[in-house]
Amino acid sequence: MAIRGTEIRIEGLSQRYPTRKVPTFNRVDLVSPPGEAMAIIGRSGCGKSTLLHILAGITKGTEGRVLLNGTVVNGPSPRWVMMFQAPHLYPWMTVTQNVGVGLTFARWGKKETEERVNDAIRLVELQDFAQANVQDLSGGQQQRVALARSLVMEPELLLLDEPFSALDAFTRAALQKDVRAISKRLGFNIVIVTHDIDEAVIVADRAVIMAGSPGDIVHEMDVDLPDPRDRTDPQVQQLRARLMATFQEAANYKKPEVALAGAGGR
Ligand SMILES: Nc1ncnc2c1ncn2[C@@H]1O[C@H](COP(=O)(O)OP(=O)(O)OP(=O)(O)O)[C@@H](O)[C@H]1O
């Protein structure tokens, strides 16, 4: 598989849902270099999923823009693919059929489809289940099928919206490690939205903390740890503790103009 990463450039991005008085977030700027795995963490409701949906081209921002290697994101594309908490597979199809569904829609030839699908299935280590019906697989295996279905498109960017939160801790940990390893082997970018500090530390090169209402990026922290990462490693635990402290600090975040207005009123 030949996958390369992309430069993600978010410029002055705002989102205000028509039914809401306050914007979800206001004038967010962010750059992620090719091949980076970036985690977006923040409390519920600060706009993480909305930001991810705009990156995926599923939702449109009300202001600003997103560029991937200079291309403005205006809609979905096989270059940027999204994985959700539920795998959303076709239950009547085999693993191979599910993984190949995007290539079938794109009218790829039989031989190329077979090669790409087999590569993707090998990457997620489901060779022994290639002809199994997806209904006969565990939750973790089904999420691996969803991952292979994303990888088969050879995306530059994989967007993950709390993709492993429905899985048990052991399966979740294995998938987190594997997603990072595969992204580093193939070179694509990851943006993962999560509530889980451990997940950010295991998967990401950089964690971005969102907080406030409207939401804002209030901190960024490099997750500068060697691979493979193990949560029992003291270095991993130390960084986790630092990130947790920063995350808790961010909970008290107020936009500067709000804080000043409060001080002036005393
Ligand atoms: N389609 C919509 N219409 C109106 N408001 C919305 C819509 N989608 C999200 N919101 C609101 O925008 C805000 C941000 O939602 P979003 O789902 O992006 O947050 P989040 O940080 O991902 O939360 P969570 O961690 O709980 O998934 C919330 O207040 C939510 O209620």
The ligand as an SDF file (V2000), in Angstrom:
LIG
                    3D

 31 33  0  0  0  0  0  0  0  0999 V2000
  -26.6180   19.3260   14.7440 N   0  0  0  0  0  0  0  0  0  0  0  0
  -26.5430   20.1050   15.8170 C   0  0  0  0  0  0  0  0  0  0  0  0
  -27.4390   21.0950   16.0210 N   0  0  0  0  0  0  0  0  0  0  0  0
  -27.3690   21.9150   17.0890 C   0  0  0  0  0  0  0  0  0  0  0  0
  -26.4040   21.8340   18.0250 N   0  0  0  0  0  0  0  0  0  0  0  0
  -25.4900   20.8690   17.8880 C   0  0  0  0  0  0  0  0  0  0  0  0
  -25.5060   19.9510   16.7770 C   0  0  0  0  0  0  0  0  0  0  0  0
  -24.4490   19.1000   16.9020 N   0  0  0  0  0  0  0  0  0  0  0  0
  -23.8060   19.4690   18.0370 C   0  0  0  0  0  0  0  0  0  0  0  0
  -24.4270   20.5130   18.6240 N   0  0  0  0  0  0  0  0  0  0  0  0
  -24.0250   21.1940   19.8540 C   0  0  0  0  0  0  0  0  0  0  0  0
  -22.6960   21.7030   19.6740 O   0  0  0  0  0  0  0  0  0  0  0  0
  -21.9380   21.5330   20.8450 C   0  0  0  0  0  0  0  0  0  0  0  0
  -20.6980   20.7070   20.5250 C   0  0  0  0  0  0  0  0  0  0  0  0
  -21.0830   19.3710   20.1830 O   0  0  0  0  0  0  0  0  0  0  0  0
  -20.0050   18.2650   19.8190 P   0  0  0  0  0  0  0  0  0  0  0  0
  -20.7240   16.9900   19.6080 O   0  0  0  0  0  0  0  0  0  0  0  0
  -19.1330   18.7610   18.7290 O   0  0  0  0  0  0  0  0  0  0  0  0
  -19.1550   18.2310   21.1680 O   0  0  0  0  0  0  0  0  0  0  0  0
  -18.1160   17.1550   21.6740 P   0  0  0  0  0  0  0  0  0  0  0  0
  -17.0250   17.9230   22.3340 O   0  0  0  0  0  0  0  0  0  0  0  0
  -17.7110   16.2440   20.5810 O   0  0  0  0  0  0  0  0  0  0  0  0
  -18.9870   16.3720   22.7370 O   0  0  0  0  0  0  0  0  0  0  0  0
  -18.9400   14.8200   23.1520 P   0  0  0  0  0  0  0  0  0  0  0  0
  -17.5860   14.6240   23.7520 O   0  0  0  0  0  0  0  0  0  0  0  0
  -20.0430   14.7010   24.1590 O   0  0  0  0  0  0  0  0  0  0  0  0
  -19.1610   14.0020   21.9240 O   0  0  0  0  0  0  0  0  0  0  0  0
  -22.8570   20.8850   21.8800 C   0  0  0  0  0  0  0  0  0  0  0  0
  -23.3920   21.8760   22.6970 O   0  0  0  0  0  0  0  0  0  0  0  0
  -23.9460   20.2350   21.0350 C   0  0  0  0  0  0  0  0  0  0  0  0
  -25.1590   20.1690   21.7220 O   0  0  0  0  0  0  0  0  0  0  0  0
  1  2  1  0
  2  3  1  0
  2  7  2  0
  3  4  2  0
  4  5  1  0
  5  6  2  0
  6  7  1  0
  6 10  1  0
  7  8  1  0
  8  9  2  0
  9 10  1  0
 10 11  1  0
 11 12  1  0
 11 30  1  0
 12 13  1  0
 13 14  1  0
 13 28  1  0
 14 15  1  0
 15 16  1  0
 16 17  2  0
 16 18  1  0
 16 19  1  0
 19 20  1  0
 20 21  2  0
 20 22  1  0
 20 23  1  0
 23 24  1  0
 24 25  2  0
 24 26  1  0
 24 27  1  0
 28 29  1  0
 28 30  1  0
 30 31  1  0
M  END
$$$$
